[in-house]
């Protein structure tokens, strides 16, 4: 993705935006989500941003691939062109 398209994307997904997607890949440090509205963008929920009940969890408690999730945009990683997400009690449910 070129920088102009990346800039357009982050303008359309500002911090605080709720997004919907499907869990794609699991890793010990977090998991990737395929966003419904932007399926070609890498979105990640890092382990410290996955607190579905408000407390820290282990990687074994991540949702399984194929699971639908609702998350909040908490950042944009320009270097990797990734959207950073959070799932916590204050995240609206799907």
Number of C-alpha atoms within 10 A of each C-alpha: 8 7 10 8 10 16 13 10 16 18 10 10 18 15 16 14 12 19 20 18 21 19 22 19 15 18 12 11 12 18 22 23 30 21 23 13 10 13 12 10 18 16 25 26 24 18 20 14 21 25 19 16 11 12 11 14 15 13 16 10 12 20 17 14 14 13 12 17 19 19 27 24 21 18 18 19 11 12 6 8 18 17 25 21 27 24 25 19 13 13 17 13 12 11
